[in-house]
């Protein structure tokens, strides 16, 4: 059970880090691309 909890915690931490990384990468791409910004739906 201890291993399970550790794996779950590591998985959650990885998911948070990955989602944060994806979001910042997407924001950088959109911020540096006016065409993408204009093409985004309201």
mmCIF file as Biopython writes it, N, C-alpha, C and O atoms, coordinates in Angstrom:
data_model
#
loop_
_atom_site.group_PDB
_atom_site.id
_atom_site.type_symbol
_atom_site.label_atom_id
_atom_site.label_alt_id
_atom_site.label_comp_id
_atom_site.label_asym_id
_atom_site.label_entity_id
_atom_site.label_seq_id
_atom_site.pdbx_PDB_ins_code
_atom_site.Cartn_x
_atom_site.Cartn_y
_atom_site.Cartn_z
_atom_site.occupancy
_atom_site.B_iso_or_equiv
_atom_site.auth_seq_id
_atom_site.auth_asym_id
_atom_site.pdbx_PDB_model_num
ATOM 1   N N  . UNK A ? 1  ? 0.838   -1.204 0.000   1.0 0.0 1  A 1 
ATOM 2   C CA . UNK A ? 1  ? 0.000   0.000  0.000   1.0 0.0 1  A 1 
ATOM 3   C C  . UNK A ? 1  ? 0.871   1.250  0.000   1.0 0.0 1  A 1 
ATOM 4   O O  . UNK A ? 1  ? 0.522   2.249  -0.630  1.0 0.0 1  A 1 
ATOM 5   N N  . UNK A ? 2  ? 1.995   1.205  0.698   1.0 0.0 2  A 1 
ATOM 6   C CA . UNK A ? 2  ? 2.888   2.356  0.709   1.0 0.0 2  A 1 
ATOM 7   C C  . UNK A ? 2  ? 3.400   2.682  -0.683  1.0 0.0 2  A 1 
ATOM 8   O O  . UNK A ? 2  ? 3.495   3.847  -1.067  1.0 0.0 2  A 1 
ATOM 9   N N  . UNK A ? 3  ? 3.734   1.626  -1.442  1.0 0.0 3  A 1 
ATOM 10  C CA . UNK A ? 3  ? 4.225   1.837  -2.813  1.0 0.0 3  A 1 
ATOM 11  C C  . UNK A ? 3  ? 3.129   2.449  -3.677  1.0 0.0 3  A 1 
ATOM 12  O O  . UNK A ? 3  ? 3.391   3.312  -4.514  1.0 0.0 3  A 1 
ATOM 13  N N  . UNK A ? 4  ? 1.895   1.990  -3.462  1.0 0.0 4  A 1 
ATOM 14  C CA . UNK A ? 4  ? 0.779   2.503  -4.248  1.0 0.0 4  A 1 
ATOM 15  C C  . UNK A ? 4  ? 0.599   4.002  -4.005  1.0 0.0 4  A 1 
ATOM 16  O O  . UNK A ? 4  ? 0.436   4.780  -4.945  1.0 0.0 4  A 1 
ATOM 17  N N  . UNK A ? 5  ? 0.631   4.389  -2.741  1.0 0.0 5  A 1 
ATOM 18  C CA . UNK A ? 5  ? 0.459   5.805  -2.400  1.0 0.0 5  A 1 
ATOM 19  C C  . UNK A ? 5  ? 1.593   6.637  -2.988  1.0 0.0 5  A 1 
ATOM 20  O O  . UNK A ? 5  ? 1.371   7.736  -3.495  1.0 0.0 5  A 1 
ATOM 21  N N  . UNK A ? 6  ? 2.802   6.105  -2.917  1.0 0.0 6  A 1 
ATOM 22  C CA . UNK A ? 6  ? 3.954   6.835  -3.457  1.0 0.0 6  A 1 
ATOM 23  C C  . UNK A ? 6  ? 3.808   6.998  -4.967  1.0 0.0 6  A 1 
ATOM 24  O O  . UNK A ? 6  ? 4.100   8.061  -5.515  1.0 0.0 6  A 1 
ATOM 25  N N  . UNK A ? 7  ? 3.359   5.949  -5.627  1.0 0.0 7  A 1 
ATOM 26  C CA . UNK A ? 7  ? 3.193   6.016  -7.077  1.0 0.0 7  A 1 
ATOM 27  C C  . UNK A ? 7  ? 2.099   7.021  -7.437  1.0 0.0 7  A 1 
ATOM 28  O O  . UNK A ? 7  ? 2.228   7.771  -8.404  1.0 0.0 7  A 1 
ATOM 29  N N  . UNK A ? 8  ? 1.033   7.028  -6.658  1.0 0.0 8  A 1 
ATOM 30  C CA . UNK A ? 8  ? -0.067  7.961  -6.926  1.0 0.0 8  A 1 
ATOM 31  C C  . UNK A ? 8  ? 0.417   9.399  -6.742  1.0 0.0 8  A 1 
ATOM 32  O O  . UNK A ? 8  ? 0.101   10.275 -7.547  1.0 0.0 8  A 1 
ATOM 33  N N  . UNK A ? 9  ? 1.180   9.632  -5.684  1.0 0.0 9  A 1 
ATOM 34  C CA . UNK A ? 9  ? 1.694   10.980 -5.415  1.0 0.0 9  A 1 
ATOM 35  C C  . UNK A ? 9  ? 2.629   11.423 -6.537  1.0 0.0 9  A 1 
ATOM 36  O O  . UNK A ? 9  ? 2.558   12.558 -7.008  1.0 0.0 9  A 1 
ATOM 37  N N  . UNK A ? 10 ? 3.498   10.520 -6.955  1.0 0.0 10 A 1 
ATOM 38  C CA . UNK A ? 10 ? 4.434   10.853 -8.026  1.0 0.0 10 A 1 
ATOM 39  C C  . UNK A ? 10 ? 3.671   11.121 -9.320  1.0 0.0 10 A 1 
ATOM 40  O O  . UNK A ? 10 ? 4.008   12.037 -10.070 1.0 0.0 10 A 1 
ATOM 41  N N  . UNK A ? 11 ? 2.645   10.319 -9.577  1.0 0.0 11 A 1 
ATOM 42  C CA . UNK A ? 11 ? 1.845   10.504 -10.787 1.0 0.0 11 A 1 
ATOM 43  C C  . UNK A ? 11 ? 1.145   11.851 -10.779 1.0 0.0 11 A 1 
ATOM 44  O O  . UNK A ? 11 ? 1.097   12.541 -11.797 1.0 0.0 11 A 1 
ATOM 45  N N  . UNK A ? 12 ? 0.596   12.225 -9.614  1.0 0.0 12 A 1 
ATOM 46  C CA . UNK A ? 12 ? -0.103  13.509 -9.517  1.0 0.0 12 A 1 
ATOM 47  C C  . UNK A ? 12 ? 0.876   14.661 -9.709  1.0 0.0 12 A 1 
ATOM 48  O O  . UNK A ? 12 ? 0.574   15.628 -10.408 1.0 0.0 12 A 1 
ATOM 49  N N  . UNK A ? 13 ? 2.048   14.556 -9.089  1.0 0.0 13 A 1 
ATOM 50  C CA . UNK A ? 13 ? 3.049   15.614 -9.219  1.0 0.0 13 A 1 
ATOM 51  C C  . UNK A ? 13 ? 3.492   15.746 -10.677 1.0 0.0 13 A 1 
ATOM 52  O O  . UNK A ? 13 ? 3.679   16.855 -11.176 1.0 0.0 13 A 1 
ATOM 53  N N  . UNK A ? 14 ? 3.659   14.608 -11.354 1.0 0.0 14 A 1 
ATOM 54  C CA . UNK A ? 14 ? 4.069   14.642 -12.751 1.0 0.0 14 A 1 
ATOM 55  C C  . UNK A ? 14 ? 2.984   15.274 -13.619 1.0 0.0 14 A 1 
ATOM 56  O O  . UNK A ? 14 ? 3.279   16.062 -14.518 1.0 0.0 14 A 1 
ATOM 57  N N  . UNK A ? 15 ? 1.716   14.920 -13.341 1.0 0.0 15 A 1 
ATOM 58  C CA . UNK A ? 15 ? 0.610   15.468 -14.123 1.0 0.0 15 A 1 
ATOM 59  C C  . UNK A ? 15 ? 0.539   16.987 -13.965 1.0 0.0 15 A 1 
ATOM 60  O O  . UNK A ? 15 ? 0.327   17.712 -14.937 1.0 0.0 15 A 1 
ATOM 61  N N  . UNK A ? 16 ? 0.717   17.453 -12.740 1.0 0.0 16 A 1 
ATOM 62  C CA . UNK A ? 16 ? 0.675   18.901 -12.490 1.0 0.0 16 A 1 
ATOM 63  C C  . UNK A ? 16 ? 1.815   19.597 -13.226 1.0 0.0 16 A 1 
ATOM 64  O O  . UNK A ? 16 ? 1.610   20.626 -13.870 1.0 0.0 16 A 1 
ATOM 65  N N  . UNK A ? 17 ? 3.016   19.031 -13.129 1.0 0.0 17 A 1 
ATOM 66  C CA . UNK A ? 17 ? 4.169   19.637 -13.779 1.0 0.0 17 A 1 
ATOM 67  C C  . UNK A ? 17 ? 3.992   19.633 -15.296 1.0 0.0 17 A 1 
ATOM 68  O O  . UNK A ? 17 ? 4.306   20.618 -15.964 1.0 0.0 17 A 1 
ATOM 69  N N  . UNK A ? 18 ? 3.492   18.530 -15.832 1.0 0.0 18 A 1 
ATOM 70  C CA . UNK A ? 18 ? 3.313   18.424 -17.285 1.0 0.0 18 A 1 
ATOM 71  C C  . UNK A ? 18 ? 2.274   19.427 -17.762 1.0 0.0 18 A 1 
ATOM 72  O O  . UNK A ? 18 ? 2.472   20.090 -18.780 1.0 0.0 18 A 1 
ATOM 73  N N  . UNK A ? 19 ? 1.164   19.544 -17.033 1.0 0.0 19 A 1 
ATOM 74  C CA . UNK A ? 19 ? 0.112   20.455 -17.458 1.0 0.0 19 A 1 
ATOM 75  C C  . UNK A ? 19 ? 0.588   21.900 -17.370 1.0 0.0 19 A 1 
ATOM 76  O O  . UNK A ? 19 ? 0.245   22.727 -18.215 1.0 0.0 19 A 1 
ATOM 77  N N  . UNK A ? 20 ? 1.379   22.199 -16.344 1.0 0.0 20 A 1 
ATOM 78  C CA . UNK A ? 20 ? 1.910   23.556 -16.208 1.0 0.0 20 A 1 
ATOM 79  C C  . UNK A ? 20 ? 2.860   23.856 -17.362 1.0 0.0 20 A 1 
ATOM 80  O O  . UNK A ? 20 ? 2.859   24.957 -17.913 1.0 0.0 20 A 1 
ATOM 81  N N  . UNK A ? 21 ? 3.673   22.860 -17.719 1.0 0.0 21 A 1 
ATOM 82  C CA . UNK A ? 21 ? 4.639   23.038 -18.789 1.0 0.0 21 A 1 
ATOM 83  C C  . UNK A ? 21 ? 3.931   23.242 -20.128 1.0 0.0 21 A 1 
ATOM 84  O O  . UNK A ? 21 ? 4.312   24.105 -20.918 1.0 0.0 21 A 1 
ATOM 85  N N  . UNK A ? 22 ? 2.902   22.439 -20.369 1.0 0.0 22 A 1 
ATOM 86  C CA . UNK A ? 22 ? 2.148   22.559 -21.623 1.0 0.0 22 A 1 
ATOM 87  C C  . UNK A ? 22 ? 1.485   23.920 -21.711 1.0 0.0 22 A 1 
ATOM 88  O O  . UNK A ? 22 ? 1.475   24.554 -22.766 1.0 0.0 22 A 1 
ATOM 89  N N  . UNK A ? 23 ? 0.925   24.367 -20.579 1.0 0.0 23 A 1 
ATOM 90  C CA . UNK A ? 23 ? 0.226   25.650 -20.584 1.0 0.0 23 A 1 
ATOM 91  C C  . UNK A ? 23 ? 1.188   26.797 -20.866 1.0 0.0 23 A 1 
ATOM 92  O O  . UNK A ? 23 ? 0.868   27.704 -21.635 1.0 0.0 23 A 1 
ATOM 93  N N  . UNK A ? 24 ? 2.364   26.761 -20.247 1.0 0.0 24 A 1 
ATOM 94  C CA . UNK A ? 24 ? 3.310   27.861 -20.447 1.0 0.0 24 A 1 
ATOM 95  C C  . UNK A ? 24 ? 3.869   27.815 -21.869 1.0 0.0 24 A 1 
ATOM 96  O O  . UNK A ? 24 ? 4.128   28.859 -22.468 1.0 0.0 24 A 1 
ATOM 97  N N  . UNK A ? 25 ? 4.053   26.627 -22.401 1.0 0.0 25 A 1 
ATOM 98  C CA . UNK A ? 25 ? 4.550   26.502 -23.777 1.0 0.0 25 A 1 
ATOM 99  C C  . UNK A ? 25 ? 3.504   27.029 -24.758 1.0 0.0 25 A 1 
ATOM 100 O O  . UNK A ? 25 ? 3.834   27.736 -25.710 1.0 0.0 25 A 1 
ATOM 101 N N  . UNK A ? 26 ? 2.239   26.678 -24.515 1.0 0.0 26 A 1 
ATOM 102 C CA . UNK A ? 26 ? 1.158   27.145 -25.389 1.0 0.0 26 A 1 
ATOM 103 C C  . UNK A ? 26 ? 1.034   28.661 -25.302 1.0 0.0 26 A 1 
ATOM 104 O O  . UNK A ? 26 ? 0.840   29.332 -26.315 1.0 0.0 26 A 1 
ATOM 105 N N  . UNK A ? 27 ? 1.144   29.197 -24.097 1.0 0.0 27 A 1 
ATOM 106 C CA . UNK A ? 27 ? 1.038   30.646 -23.930 1.0 0.0 27 A 1 
ATOM 107 C C  . UNK A ? 27 ? 2.176   31.350 -24.672 1.0 0.0 27 A 1 
ATOM 108 O O  . UNK A ? 27 ? 1.973   32.403 -25.276 1.0 0.0 27 A 1 
ATOM 109 N N  . UNK A ? 28 ? 3.360   30.767 -24.623 1.0 0.0 28 A 1 
ATOM 110 C CA . UNK A ? 28 ? 4.507   31.367 -25.307 1.0 0.0 28 A 1 
ATOM 111 C C  . UNK A ? 28 ? 4.278   31.332 -26.817 1.0 0.0 28 A 1 
ATOM 112 O O  . UNK A ? 28 ? 4.555   32.306 -27.517 1.0 0.0 28 A 1 
ATOM 113 N N  . UNK A ? 29 ? 3.772   30.204 -27.310 1.0 0.0 29 A 1 
ATOM 114 C CA . UNK A ? 29 ? 3.549   30.063 -28.754 1.0 0.0 29 A 1 
ATOM 115 C C  . UNK A ? 29 ? 2.484   31.057 -29.223 1.0 0.0 29 A 1 
ATOM 116 O O  . UNK A ? 29 ? 2.655   31.721 -30.245 1.0 0.0 29 A 1 
ATOM 117 N N  . UNK A ? 30 ? 1.394   31.154 -28.475 1.0 0.0 30 A 1 
ATOM 118 C CA . UNK A ? 30 ? 0.320   32.078 -28.862 1.0 0.0 30 A 1 
ATOM 119 C C  . UNK A ? 30 ? 0.789   33.520 -28.736 1.0 0.0 30 A 1 
ATOM 120 O O  . UNK A ? 30 ? 0.515   34.349 -29.603 1.0 0.0 30 A 1 
ATOM 121 N N  . UNK A ? 31 ? 1.499   33.814 -27.649 1.0 0.0 31 A 1 
ATOM 122 C CA . UNK A ? 31 ? 1.970   35.180 -27.433 1.0 0.0 31 A 1 
ATOM 123 C C  . UNK A ? 31 ? 2.930   35.642 -28.517 1.0 0.0 31 A 1 
ATOM 124 O O  . UNK A ? 31 ? 2.988   36.831 -28.830 1.0 0.0 31 A 1 
ATOM 125 N N  . UNK A ? 32 ? 3.685   34.712 -29.091 1.0 0.0 32 A 1 
ATOM 126 C CA . UNK A ? 32 ? 4.666   35.099 -30.106 1.0 0.0 32 A 1 
ATOM 127 C C  . UNK A ? 32 ? 4.095   34.984 -31.515 1.0 0.0 32 A 1 
ATOM 128 O O  . UNK A ? 32 ? 4.797   35.218 -32.499 1.0 0.0 32 A 1 
ATOM 129 N N  . UNK A ? 33 ? 2.804   34.617 -31.605 1.0 0.0 33 A 1 
ATOM 130 C CA . UNK A ? 33 ? 2.208   34.458 -32.931 1.0 0.0 33 A 1 
ATOM 131 C C  . UNK A ? 33 ? 0.897   35.238 -33.034 1.0 0.0 33 A 1 
ATOM 132 O O  . UNK A ? 33 ? -0.147  34.731 -32.622 1.0 0.0 33 A 1 
ATOM 133 N N  . UNK A ? 34 ? 0.928   36.439 -33.566 1.0 0.0 34 A 1 
ATOM 134 C CA . UNK A ? 34 ? -0.284  37.252 -33.709 1.0 0.0 34 A 1 
ATOM 135 C C  . UNK A ? 34 ? -1.340  36.567 -34.568 1.0 0.0 34 A 1 
ATOM 136 O O  . UNK A ? 34 ? -2.536  36.736 -34.332 1.0 0.0 34 A 1 
ATOM 137 N N  . UNK A ? 35 ? -0.910  35.799 -35.559 1.0 0.0 35 A 1 
ATOM 138 C CA . UNK A ? 35 ? -1.864  35.115 -36.435 1.0 0.0 35 A 1 
ATOM 139 C C  . UNK A ? 35 ? -2.651  34.080 -35.630 1.0 0.0 35 A 1 
ATOM 140 O O  . UNK A ? 35 ? -3.867  33.955 -35.778 1.0 0.0 35 A 1 
ATOM 141 N N  . UNK A ? 36 ? -1.944  33.350 -34.784 1.0 0.0 36 A 1 
ATOM 142 C CA . UNK A ? 36 ? -2.618  32.354 -33.942 1.0 0.0 36 A 1 
ATOM 143 C C  . UNK A ? 36 ? -3.576  33.049 -33.000 1.0 0.0 36 A 1 
ATOM 144 O O  . UNK A ? 36 ? -4.685  32.571 -32.761 1.0 0.0 36 A 1 
ATOM 145 N N  . UNK A ? 37 ? -3.147  34.179 -32.468 1.0 0.0 37 A 1 
ATOM 146 C CA . UNK A ? 37 ? -3.966  34.932 -31.524 1.0 0.0 37 A 1 
ATOM 147 C C  . UNK A ? 37 ? -5.254  35.388 -32.215 1.0 0.0 37 A 1 
ATOM 148 O O  . UNK A ? 37 ? -6.334  35.312 -31.628 1.0 0.0 37 A 1 
ATOM 149 N N  . UNK A ? 38 ? -5.143  35.851 -33.434 1.0 0.0 38 A 1 
ATOM 150 C CA . UNK A ? 38 ? -6.311  36.340 -34.166 1.0 0.0 38 A 1 
ATOM 151 C C  . UNK A ? 38 ? -7.228  35.191 -34.576 1.0 0.0 38 A 1 
ATOM 152 O O  . UNK A ? 38 ? -8.440  35.371 -34.696 1.0 0.0 38 A 1 
ATOM 153 N N  . UNK A ? 39 ? -6.647  34.007 -34.791 1.0 0.0 39 A 1 
ATOM 154 C CA . UNK A ? 39 ? -7.439  32.867 -35.247 1.0 0.0 39 A 1 
ATOM 155 C C  . UNK A ? 39 ? -8.203  32.206 -34.104 1.0 0.0 39 A 1 
ATOM 156 O O  . UNK A ? 39 ? -9.125  31.424 -34.334 1.0 0.0 39 A 1 
ATOM 157 N N  . UNK A ? 40 ? -7.809  32.527 -32.865 1.0 0.0 40 A 1 
ATOM 158 C CA . UNK A ? 40 ? -8.494  31.896 -31.723 1.0 0.0 40 A 1 
ATOM 159 C C  . UNK A ? 40 ? -9.932  32.374 -31.633 1.0 0.0 40 A 1 
ATOM 160 O O  . UNK A ? 40 ? -10.206 33.564 -31.781 1.0 0.0 40 A 1 
ATOM 161 N N  . UNK A ? 41 ? -10.860 31.436 -31.386 1.0 0.0 41 A 1 
ATOM 162 C CA . UNK A ? 41 ? -12.265 31.828 -31.236 1.0 0.0 41 A 1 
ATOM 163 C C  . UNK A ? 41 ? -12.465 32.664 -29.980 1.0 0.0 41 A 1 
ATOM 164 O O  . UNK A ? 41 ? -11.724 32.494 -29.012 1.0 0.0 41 A 1 
ATOM 165 N N  . UNK A ? 42 ? -13.431 33.551 -29.969 1.0 0.0 42 A 1 
ATOM 166 C CA . UNK A ? 42 ? -13.664 34.442 -28.827 1.0 0.0 42 A 1 
ATOM 167 C C  . UNK A ? 42 ? -14.110 33.672 -27.596 1.0 0.0 42 A 1 
ATOM 168 O O  . UNK A ? 42 ? -14.349 34.270 -26.547 1.0 0.0 42 A 1 
#
